[in-house]
Amino acid sequence: MRSFDPDDETPYVEPDPDDGVELDADVIAVDADRAIELLDRITDDLPSGGEQRPGQRTMVQLVAQAFTRSRHLVVEAGTGVGKSLAYLIPAALSGRRVVVVTATKNLQDQLATKDAPTVAARLPGVRVAVVKGRSNYFCRNRAHEMGAEQLRFDDDTEVPRTVANQIRRVVRWSNETETGDLDELTFDLDSRTRRALTVSAQECLGRAECPQGASCFAELARDRAAASSIVIVNNHLYASHLASGSMLLPSHDLVVFDEAHETLDVFAELLGTSLTATRIRALAGVARPLLGSSHTSSAELASVADRLDDALDRQVAAQRMTGLDEEVRTLLERVGELVTVIVDALRGLATTDLAHEFRRKRALGPAIHLAGDLQRLRQTTDDELVYLVAHEREVTVELALIDVGPRLEELLWGTVTAVLTSATIPDTLPRALGLGDLAVERVRSPFDYQHHALLYVPSDFPGRTGDGAEVAIIDELVHLIDAAGGRTLALFTNRSVMNRVAEAVAPRLDTPVLVQGTLSRQRILERFRDEADTSLFAVTSFWQGVDVPGHSLSLVTIDRLPFAVPSDPLAVARRERVARPFYEVDLPRAVMLLAQGVGRLIRSADDRGVVAVLDTRLAEASYRTQFFRRLPPMRRTRNRSEVTEFLRTIRDDAQSASADG
């Protein structure tokens, strides 16, 4: 998570009218009939031969009406509706600049390289641009300062040989790329390489002062946005835009939030802040060579960061996850004092040359930002929660918004017309986001779930917390994966459980098993898609945004209903604010996440398969109907034999098709 304030990115400045895209300044009017006509032209040209989807046409009309009437729209578009085209076509016809906000880089890239250009190609004058935060772009100035021979980091430590070799490889790539977007690299980037060749918003010198400003990739992306009518960004940058007073992106009246089910938690975090001992040590390391050994504040700051690390560990060990202990508060006070000293020293530092001055400014920006975050932690409001998150290597101090509705009402809803869409949207989402009683429109999936999909909950199965539950899950997975011939996405709510189950299951199968964390996300998904008999065991991040063709996926298993951990600090704070916590906080979130996980199975009209939920509560709990209302209309069974027969049929058909092909 990041923190945001008005200095997080340099403010966006509207270009001269002659340099930008021409946009209508009058009333927005989107002709729904023209939008449908354009949709038909596009779908007629698709390789599938012009399949028309009634739900997609309905959504086009809903979005066109929302833009024309300047009314917010929340629309749930089931898998296969084709929601991207359904909002991009009215956006392109609106005559206004539209910002599309995505939750994942995969979706951002799909929109930018496929869907949006497809629409723009049929409408002269419509241009598309992608803008990301500065740290996503190769920085020419950083690369120049690193040098070509004896590479050194900002804290004056030598760069390891493997990292140095990768840095040189990226520098060569930078001479060929048009965008400088590091996500375009075809190899996994070491975090130290990324850090060495990018700058955060706080470190950036800005176009006017940077010697590479005229050819800066981040600035060129902004220029393209200024000349575009459809601008694609991610949640991170849009939250920063809101927190800056709407100064970072080109002016716009229309915005689309895709994967809108994530907006509540995303903005609760991204409009907050976070702090780690590592971040404090980084400032100490950068400031020390600039200020010299005689300036003891850097060394003391590093020492206090180490003590803070230990104090946070002790607070976590004592299970006090909300608020800050007295010891932690005292250490943060001292951190604040030392950071103030360092800021003053950097401001008054006399530099010897241009390169030295640039290093000073790169240290000063993060120091000022850290000082602001420390101040914010000392001045929390009733709508904010400070809590700890224990990661593998260290503890993070998080500040998040308990209720984002009032903040979004203040910053957003009165200034734009918004369309929020996703394949699954809880009924509670509009109110939680500050949109009042706005109804969720629902457009059904065109897929034939009744004949192509089976929902299975085993009978005579131990409760998820009961004795023998994990052993039962292992045995069930072995049986099901064997019947499917691999082709399984096994989803878990807990990483430790995933690792233990995978370790037990893999030796009992004749087909390969991949486990999240053993390879990069991109590489592990490539193998899963390409190797049809492979199974993939994964946790939270794979519950959504994963699109695997039918020949590689015929079984999705889910180890338990995805309820939040009862002790989760933010969930606890939200429960305390409502009359019926389970039904207003816990159940809607679990229903939405389960629907996302189930949605990994059927991704095209020809896909077939089974979703196995190994949690008997889905079949027996009093609230089970709440889940069934939001899940696709699959046939249901508790009969394992029926499931294995269906899986074997799918497996045999796939093998026959492969042999014939």
ROKOL-830755 format. One record per residue (C-alpha): residue in one letter; x, y, z. Coordinates in steps of 0.5 Angstrom, whole numbers, plus 500, padded with zeros to 3 digits. Example, Ala and Ser with C-alpha at 12.3 -4.5 7.8 and 13.67 -1.06 7.14 Angstrom:
A525491516;S527498514;
//
This chain:
M500500500;R502507499;S501514502;F498520498;D498527498;P499533494;D506532492;D506525491;E506526483;T508533480;P501536478;Y498535471;V498542467;E493542461;P496543455;D495548450;P489547446;D492546440;D496541443;G491536446;V485532443;E479536441;L473534446;D466537446;A465542452;D457542451;V452537454;I454530454;A450526449;V451518447;D446516442;A445509444;D442506437;R449509434;A453505440;I449499438;E451499431;L458500433;L458494437;D455490432;R460492427;I466490432;T463484433;D462482426;D469483425;L471478431;P474471429;S468468432;G464470427;G460476430;E456473436;Q451477439;R450478446;P444480449;G447482455;Q452486452;R447490448;T443492454;M450494458;V451499452;Q445502453;L445503460;V452506460;A450510454;Q444513458;A448514465;F453518461;T447522457;R444523464;S450525468;R448519473;H452514476;L451507474;V453500478;V452494473;E454487475;A456484468;G456476469;T462473466;G462473458;V458479457;G464483454;K463489459;S470492456;L467493450;A460495453;Y463501456;L468503451;I464504446;P459509449;A466512452;A468513445;L462516443;S461521448;G466526445;R469527452;R475525456;V474518459;V478515465;V478508465;V481505472;T483498473;A485494479;T490490475;K496491470;N493485466;L486488465;Q490495464;D494492458;Q488488455;L484494455;A490498452;T493493447;K486490445;D479492447;A480500446;P484500440;T479496437;V474501438;A478507437;A480504430;R473505428;L472512430;P477517427;G479522432;V479517438;R486516441;V488511447;A493512452;V496509458;V498512464;K502509470;G505512476;R512514475;S516508479;N513504473;Y517507468;F525507466;C528513468;R534515464;N537520469;R537515474;A541510469;H545516467;E547517474;M549509475;G554510470;A556504466;E562501470;Q563501477;L555501479;R553503486;F547504489;D544511492;D547509499;D554508496;T554500496;E556497490;V551493486;P552486486;R554483479;T548479477;V544486479;A549490475;N548485469;Q541486469;I541493470;R545493463;R540489460;V535494462;V539500459;R540496452;W532495452;S531502454;N534504447;E529500443;T522501447;E517507446;T514507452;G519505458;D514501461;L518496465;D512491465;E513490458;L520487460;T520479458;F524477464;D523477471;L526484474;D530484480;S527489485;R534492486;T534493479;R527496479;R529501485;A536503481;L533505475;T526508477;V524514481;S518515486;A514521485;Q517524491;E524523488;C523525481;L526532479;G521534474;R521535467;A523542468;E529541472;C531534470;P537534464;Q533528461;G526531462;A525532454;S525525453;C522522460;F518516459;A513518464;E512525462;L511522455;A506518457;R502524460;D503528454;R500522450;A494522455;A493530454;A492528447;S487522448;S480521449;I480515453;V486514458;I487508462;V490508469;N490503475;N487504482;H494506485;L494513480;Y487514481;A487514488;S493519488;H490523483;L484524488;A488525494;S492531490;G486535489;S485532482;M491535480;L495529477;L491527471;P487531465;S481534467;H475529465;D467528467;L467521466;V470515469;V469508469;F472503475;D473496472;E473490477;A469495482;H468490487;E475492489;T474499490;L472499497;D478496500;V483499495;F481506496;A481505504;E488503503;L490507498;L487514501;G491512507;T498511509;S503506511;L510505514;T516500515;A522500519;T525499512;R523505509;I526509515;R533505514;A532507506;L532514508;A538514513;G542510508;V541515502;A542521507;R548519510;P553519504;L550526502;L551529509;G557526511;S559522518;S560528522;H552529521;T550523526;S542524525;S543519519;A546513523;E542515529;L535514525;A538507522;S539505530;V532507531;A529504525;D532497528;R529499535;L522500532;D523494528;D524490534;A518494538;L513492532;D515485533;R514485540;Q507488539;V505483534;A507477539;A503480544;Q497480539;R496487540;M494489532;T490495533;G493502535;L500503537;D504501544;E507506548;E514504546;V512504538;R509511539;T515514543;L520511537;L516514532;E516521535;R524520535;V524518528;G520524527;E525529530;L531526526;V527526520;T526533521;V533534522;I535531516;V530535512;D533541514;A540539513;L538537506;R535543505;G541547507;L546542504;A551546499;T552541493;T559541489;D556539482;L549538478;A550530480;H550532487;E545536487;F540531484;R542526489;R540531494;K533533491;R532525491;A533524498;L529531500;G523529497;P522522500;A524525507;I519530506;H514525505;L516521511;A515527515;G508528513;D506521514;L509521521;Q505527522;R499523519;L500517524;R500522530;Q493526528;T488520526;T481522525;D475517527;D474515520;E481512520;L484506523;V492505525;Y493497525;L499492524;V500487519;A505482520;H509480513;E514475513;R520479513;E517485517;V511489520;T508494517;V504500520;E498501516;L493507517;A486506513;L480509512;I474505516;D469508512;V471511505;G464513503;P464520506;R471521503;L469519496;E463524496;E467529498;L473528493;L469524487;W462523486;G460530485;T465532480;V464526475;T459521472;A462514474;V460507471;L462502476;T462495473;S465488475;A462480474;T460480482;I458486486;P455486493;D448489494;T452493499;L457496495;P454503493;R452505500;A459503502;L462507497;G458513499;L453513493;G447512497;D441507495;L443507488;A441500485;V446495482;E444493475;R445486473;V446483466;R447476466;S452471463;P451468456;F454462458;D450455459;Y452454466;Q446449467;H449444462;H457446462;A458446470;L457443476;L457445483;Y460440488;V460440496;P462433498;S457430503;D460427510;F465431510;P469434516;G467441518;R473446516;T476447523;G474440525;D479434526;G481431520;A479437515;E486437512;V487430511;A480430508;I481435503;I488432501;D484425499;E479429496;L483433492;V487427490;H481423487;L478429484;I485432480;D486424478;A479424475;A480431471;G487429469;G490435472;R487441469;T486444476;L486451479;A486449487;L484456491;F486457498;T484462503;N491461507;R498460504;S500455510;V495451508;M496451501;N503449502;R502443507;V496440502;A500441496;E506438499;A502432501;V498432494;A503432489;P507425491;R500422490;L499424483;D501422476;T500429473;P505436475;V503440481;L505448481;V505452487;Q504459487;G511463490;T515458487;L515462480;S513469478;R506470477;Q507471469;R511464469;I507460473;L500462469;E504461462;R506454464;F499452467;R496455461;D501451456;E501444460;A494442460;D495436465;T498441470;S495443477;L496450480;F495451487;A494458489;V491463494;T488470494;S491474488;F489468484;W482468486;Q480474480;G484476474;V486469472;D483467465;V485460463;P482456457;G478450457;H483445455;S487447461;L482448466;S476443468;L476443475;V476449480;T477447488;I476452494;D478449500;R473454505;L468459504;P473466504;F470469510;A475475513;V479473519;P475475525;S481478528;D482483522;P483490525;L479493519;A473488519;V473489526;A472496526;R467496520;R463491524;E462496530;R459501526;V453497523;A447494526;R448487523;P455485522;F455479519;Y450480514;E453487512;V460486513;D462479513;L457475508;P457480502;R465480502;A465472502;V459472497;M463476492;L470473493;L467466492;A463468486;Q470471483;G473464485;V468460482;G468465476;R475462474;L472456471;I467458465;R471463461;S468461454;A462458451;D465452450;D468451457;R466445461;G468443468;V466443476;V467447482;A468443488;V467447495;L470443500;D466447506;T460444508;R457450510;L455452503;A450446503;E448446510;A448453513;S442458514;Y445463510;R447458504;T442462499;Q445468500;F451465496;F447461491;R443468489;R450471487;L453464484;P452462476;P446458475;M450451475;R447444477;R449442484;T451435487;R454432493;N455426489;R462424488;S461419483;E457424479;V463429479;T468424477;E464421471;F463428469;L471430470;R473424466;T468425460;I471432460;R478429460;D477424455;D474429450;A480434451;Q485428450;S481426443;A481433441;S488434442;A490427438;D485429432;G488436432;
//
